[in-house]
Amino acid sequence: MNTDHLVILCTCPNAGHAETISTALLEQQLAACVNRISGVASMYRWEGRVEHDDEVLLVIKTAARHFGALERSIRELHPADVPEIIALPIVMGSQPYLDWIEESVA
């Protein structure tokens, strides 16, 4: 079982923020790939209210050792006080793809 790689989920309020964060993570070699999924309808509790927002979901592939730096980078660029940053371990995957992730991050 492999847990050296992560898929990180992060929602952004709009395409502009999603592109800024995606580009920064790739340029800093903290992510190998970032998928941007538009049109995500989010509902969540915030400050005692139920909120409804259209967001862009980032699906970020990286090496687990970069989580701390990646989280800091997102927090610096994200406009939310508490941005969604959730890491899911990649427990299995195509070895050539996992190797490519490894080669693509610093």
Secondary structure, 3 states (H helix, E strand, C coil): CCCCEEEEEEEECCHHHHHHHHHHHHHCCCCCEEEEEEEEEEEEEECCEEEEEEEEEEEEEEEHHHHHHHHHHHHHHCCCCCCCCEEEECCCCCHHHHHHHHHHCC
